Amino acid sequence: MRYSIRYKFAIGLFFIFCVSFNVMTFVMNKIVVENNKKIISDELLNSQRDLNIYFRQFLLINKIEFNEKDFEKQAEKIAGGIAEKINNRVILYKNDGNLLFDTDYSDGYIYSSENEPLKDNHEDLKLSTRDKSSYKIVKLDKRYVVIFSQPLYTDNKVFGILRYVKDYTELFEAGNSLLMKLKVFMFSVFLMIFVFAILLATQITIPIIKLGKLTKEISSGNFDINLKVKSRDEVGQLGKSFSKMKDKIKEQIWTIEKDRDDLIKLEGHKKAFFDNVTHEMKTPLTIISGYSQMILDEVSEDEEILIKAASKIKRESEHLHSMVTDLLDMSKIETRVDIDFSEKLDMKEVIEAVCDDMIVKAKRYEISIEKNLQDNIIIFASKDEIRRMLINVIDNSIKYGKVKSLIRLTAYRENSNCILIVEDQGKGIAEENLNRIFEPFYRVDKAYSKERGGSGLGLAIVKSILDKYKGKINIQSKVNEGTKVCIKIPLFLQLGNNLDN
């Protein structure tokens, strides 16, 4: 038999309430009893003090000698006086516990309404024979009475033992009445809590039941149903998470179908890339082939034409070599899975070394390079890849910079990143072209780029290297004002290597 959550919750709650009710009843009963005992003890203590004072005054007023012999002779008179004082039955005993006088003219026993003697072991009397006061609470028929025994003394001399019975039925009935009211109150509170808890459990389980039905629908392939959960608690979160999961599964199915279409598009992109490579290589090869054939056929004996042909062949060969080198570099970066952390690089040293290499090309266009580099910028990376990235960025600034202009390099450490900024005073890039400049073979100005030896792969290589090291690049440019390249490289990158120590 399968039990619902509500059933289990109700049984568990009922058990907890029963245990709690019994425990609290026991504790409250204990408190009431202890409180009654304290009240009785305080009253009897005061009564003991008052009775001893009264006993001394009684002896003095009635001119009774302060000795045991006269005490025993005057026992009836003394007992009667004390009984009248406290308005209760009084029993007097000798110091050894033998009965002297009972104001009820009885044998010292306490009887019930049916004249049955109370089972009394006289424990309180025995303690009083040892100069100790004591009492015990007994239930007599429907009454609660206290039997109290105390030694009677004056001038630190004990004459005998006083024992009397006092009715405390009202005190115990008041305590029992209070206890009953508290029980009724607790039961009412527990009942309300129980009903509220059952209603709450029902409210909580309704969305879970709906969730179960929704699961069955989804397992049958129906993803178009919705679960509406208004609560903002954990159950509501569960419902929202389930709805998200359902939407995610639906989205994944859509993604799988989309990936199939994307694979087809990817094949198209690969073909387009191959066509671009073919086209980019075909042009310089055609020029080289044409001028080479002209030289071989000796079409012209004009030395100037031959020099021009040789110059064209050389320039196109260099362009072809540059493009092939860039393609190999790009292929190497994108196909290498592991990241090289083997080298500890001081960025200031690397940048200065690259600038020294690039200054020759910069001087060709009368471009100067200004550096503002912070010390102690350390990263872990492949030196060749970082050099390649820097060369491509600075080379772009030289290629597109104006003659007699300035390239400004700034490097500094910001938090846990190396920030590199390269600013030039070149032609600039139009805003509509900025989002395509990282595409392979894309050139803003093809003729100008070819004239200065550009392959169209420089920024694509830079982007690939930065992606590999979790870096970022941002380019800001204004036409005829210049371009600002901002590069951010993490100083430490932990991918299975504990390098940031």
N, C-alpha and C positions, 0 to 999 in steps of 0.2 A: 504493500500500500504506500502510495506517494503522498507525503504531507506537504502542504503549501507553506511558504515562508510566513504567511499570516498566522497559520495554525501553530507553527513552531514558536513564533514570537509571542503569541498569546499564552502558550503553556509555560514558556520560560519566564514571562513577566508575572504570571500568576504564582509561580513557585517563589520568585524573588519577593513578591509582595507578602506571601504567607510567612516566609522566613523573617522579613523585615518587621511585619506586624507583631509576630510573637516575640522577637528580640526587643522591640520598643516597649511592648506591654510588660515584659519582664523587667526592663530597666526602670520604667515609670513606677511599677509596683514596688521595686526596691527603693526608689527615691521616696515614695509616700510612706513606706514602712519606716525607713530611716528617719524621716522627718517626724513621724509620730513618736518614735523612740526618743528623739532629741527633745521634743516638747515635754514628754513625760519625765525624762531625766532632769530637765531644767526645773520643772515644777516640784519634783520630789526633792531635789537638792535644796530648793528654797524652803520647802515644807520641813525638811529635816532640821535646818537651821532654826526655823521659827519654833518648831516643837521643843527643841532643846532649851531655847530661851523661855518658852512657856512653861516647860517642866520645872525649871529653876524657880521661876516666879511662883508657880503653884505650890512648890515646897515651902517657899518663904512665907507666902500668904497664909497657908494652912499650918504653919509652924511644924512642919515635918522634918525630923532630923535627917541630915545627909549621910545615911548609912543604909546598907542593904537590908538590915533587920526591919527598920521602920518602913523601907520601901515595900517589902513583902507584906507587912501588916496593912499598909495603906494602899495596896494594889488596886482594890475595887474603887476607892475614892479617886486615885490618880487616873485609872482607866476611864472612869466616868467623866472626869473633867476634860481629859484629852478628847474623848468621843464627842462631847458637847462642843468642843472647840472646832474640831474638823468635820463634825456632822457625819461621821462614818463609824462603822464597827471597829472596835479597838481590842487587841489581844495583847496582854502583857506576859512576858516570860522572864524566868530567872536568867542569870548569866550563862548557866549551863544548858539552857534551852527548855527547861521544864516549865509547864504552863502554870501561870499564877492566876490570871483572871481573863475572862472573855465577856465583853459587854453584852453579847447575845446569850450569855449564860449557857454556852455550848461547850463542847470539848476542844475547841480550837480549830476544828475542821471547817471547811467552807463547803456549803451544800448548794446543789442546783435546785431548780424549782420543783423537781420531783423528789427532793430530799435524798438525792444520791450524793454521797461525799465526793468531792473533787479529788482526782488522783493527784495527790500533792506529796512530793518527796521532801518538802521543807528545805530545799536547797538554799533559799534566801535566809531562812532561819539559821541554818548551819553556818553561813558566812557571818551572820551577825554575832554569833558566839565567839567569833575571832575579831571582834571590834570592826566589822565591815558592814556598810549599808548595801543592800541589794534589793532588786525587785524582779518580778517576772510577770509577763503578760499572759493571761489565760482567757479562753473563750468559755463563758458560762452561759449555757443555753444560747440565747441570741444576743447576749451582752458581752462586751469586752471589759474585763476588769484587770486592775493591777494590784498584785499582792506585794506590799512593801515592808521590809524589815530593817530596823535601825537600832543601834545601841542608844540607850538613854544615859546621858552623863552630865555631870556638872563638876566644875573645878577639876577637869581631866580625870574624873573618877566615874566608871561605868556602874550603874545601879541595876540595870536589867535591859530587856529587849522589848521594843515596841513593834507590833505587827498590826497593819491595818489594810483594809481592802478599799480601793477607790475605783469608781465606775468611770471608764473612758469611752463608753459606747458612742457618744456624740462625736468624739474626735475621730474614731475609726470609721464611723458611718460617713462623716464628712470626707475623709480620705478616700473611702470606697466610692462615694458619689463622684468625687473629682476624677478618680481613676476611670470610672465608667464613662463619664463625659469625654474624657480624653480618648478612650477607646472608640467611642462613637465618632468623634471628630476625625481620628486617624483613619478609621474604616471609610468614612465618607471621602476623605482626601484621597486615600488609596484607590477607592472605587472610581472617583473622577479621573485620577491619573491613568488608571487602567483603561477606562473608556476612551480617554483622549489618545492614549498610546495605540489602542487598536485602530482608532480612526486614522491616526498618523501613519501606522503601518500599512493600512489600506491605501492611503494616499501615495505612499512610497512605492508599493508593489504594483499599482495600476500601470505606471510607465514601464515597469519591468515586464509585465504581462504583454503590454503592447510591443515591447522590444522583441519578445519571443516570437510573436506573430509576424513581426517585420522580418526577423531572421529567416523564418520559413519561406516568406515571399521572395526574399533575395536569393535563398538557396535554389529556388525554382527558376531564377533568372529574371525576376521582375525588379528592376532598379528604379522604377518611376514612382514608387510609393514614398510618402514622407511621414516622419515621426514628429509629432508636435508635443514637446515637453515644456511646460511653462515654468516649472520649478527651477531655482537657481542653485540648488544644492548639488551634492555629488551625483545623485540620480539624474538630475538635469544635465550635468556635465557628461555623464555616461551616454545619455541620449544624444547630446550634441556631438560627442566623439563618434558614436555609432553612425550618425548621419554623415559626418565628415568622412568616415571610413567607407560608407556606401558610395558617397560621391567620388571618393578617391579611387575605388575599384572601377566605378563607371568611367572615371577619367583615364584610368590606366588602360582600360579596354580601348577607349578612344585614342590614347597615346600609342598603343600598339599598332592600331590601324594607321595612325598618322606617321609612325616610324617607317612603316612599309612604304608610304608615299615619299617620306624624306629620303629613304635609301635610293629611290629612283632619282630624286632631285640631286642627291650626292653624286650619283654616277654622272649626272649631267654637269655638275660643278667640276668633277675630275676631268671630264672631257674638255670643258671650257678652259681649265687650267692648262691642260696639255696643249690645247689649240693656241693659247696665249704664249706658252713657252716656244712652241713651234714657230709661231709668227715672229716673236722677238728674236729668235735665232736665225730665222730665214732671211730677215732684212740684212743684217751684217754679212751673212754668208753670201748673199746675192751680190752685195757691193764688192766684197773681197774677190768673189769669183769673176765678176765683170772686169775689175781693174787688173786682176792677175792675167786674164786672157788677153787684155789689151797689151800688157807688157810682153807676154809671150809671142803674140802675133806681130809685135813691133809695128803696130799701126802708125805710130807717130815717132819721129826721131827728135821731136821737141823735148829738150831736157826738162823744161818747166812742167810739161804735162806729165812726164815720167815721175818727177819728184812729187807732184800732186797725187798721182796714183799710188805711189809708195806710201805717202802720208795717210791717204784714205785707208789703205789696207792696214796700216799699223794702228790707226785709231779704231777701226771697226774690230780688229783683232783684240785690242785692249778692252773694248766694250763687251765683246763676246766672252773674253776671259773673266771679266768682272761679273757678268751675269751668271756664268757657270759656277764661279766660286760662291756667289750668293745663294744659288740654288742648292749647292752641296751643303753650305752652312745651315740653311733653313731646314733641309732634310735631316741633317744630323741633330739639330736641336729638337725638332718635333718628334723624331723617332726614338730619342733617348728617354727611357722611363725613369731611371734613377737620377737623383740630384746630387751633384758633386759638392760636398762640403769640405773637401780635403784641404782646401787652401784658406788661410787666414789673410785677408786682404786689407791693406791700409788704403782707403779710397783716395786719400790725398796723393799718395805715391802713384797709384794707378792712373788717376786723372792727369797728373803732371806728365807722366810718361807718354800717354796718348796725345796730349797737347804738343809735346816735343816732336812726335811723329807727324802730326797734322799741320804743324806750323809751316812746313815747306809748301804744301798745297795752298795754304791760306795766303802766303806771301805772293804766290803766283797771281792772286787777284787783289793784292795789296790790302788784305784783311788782317786785322790784328786781333789777338786773343787775350782777353783780360780774365784773370783768375782771382777768386776770393774763396779759399778753401779752408775749412776748419780742420784742426788737428784731431788725431785719435778717433777717426771714424772707421771702425773695424767691422767687416762683414765676412761671412764664411760662404765662399762660392768658387766657381771655376774662374780662374783668372782670364783664360782665353775668351770665355763667353762674356764676361763683364767688359773686357777690352773691346770685343766685337760690338757690343751694344753702344759703348761710348764713341767708338770710331764712326758708326753709322749716324748717330745723332749729330756729332760735330761736323761730319762730312756733309750732311744735309744742310746745316747752317752755312757752310762754305759754298756749296753748290748754288744755293738760292739767295746768298747774301749779295749785297751791292758791293761794287768795287770801292775800295778805300773806306769800308765800314768796320764795325766793331762787333766781335762775338764775346759775350760776357758769360763766364761760367761761375756758378756759386754752388758750394756744397757745405752742408751743415747737418748736425745731428738733432733730431726732434723726437723726443720720447725714445721709442725703440726702433726708429726708422732713420735711414739715410735719405736726405732730401737733396736732389741734384736739379739745378735749374740752368738751362741753356737758352740764352736770349740772343737773337740776331737782329740785324737791321736790313732784312732782305725785302723781297717782293711781297711777302705775306701770302696767305691762303684765304680764298673766299669762304664764307661761312658754310655755303652749300657743299663744299668739297671736304670739310673737316671730318665728316663721319665716314669717308671712304679712304682716307689716306693710309690706313693700315692694311688695305687689301693688296695682295701681291700684284705687281706690275701696274698698279695704278699710279699715274703721274698727273699732277695738276697742269703742268706745262711740258708736254712731251718733247717738243723741239728743244726747249731750254735745258731740260733734264739730260737729253742725249748729248747736247753740246758740251755739258760739263761732266759727262761720264756716269750718269745715273742709270741704274738697272731697273728701278721701280720696286725693289725688294727690301730696301734698307729698313724702313719703318716696320714692315712685316716681321723682319728678323728681330728688331728691337722688342716688339710686342710679344713674340714667342719666348724670348729670353726672360722678360719680366714676368710673364704668366708662370713660367717654370719656378721662379723664386718668390711667387706670391706678391710681386711688385705691381705698381700701377703707373700709368703714364697719362698725362693730360696735356693737350696742346691748345694754346690760345694764340690767335693770329688776327692781324688787321692788314688789309691790302695796302701795300706801299709803305707800311710802317714797320713790319717785322713780325717775327714769330717767337713765342715763349713756350719752351718745352719743360714741363715739370715731371720729374721722375721720383717715385718713392720706393725704396727697397728696404725690407725688414732687416735689421741688424742681425737678428738671430731667428732662425727658422728651425723648429724642432719637429722632425718627422722621423721618429724612431731613433734620433740621435740626441744625446744629452749635451747640446752645444752651448746652451745659454748659461752654463756655469763657467 
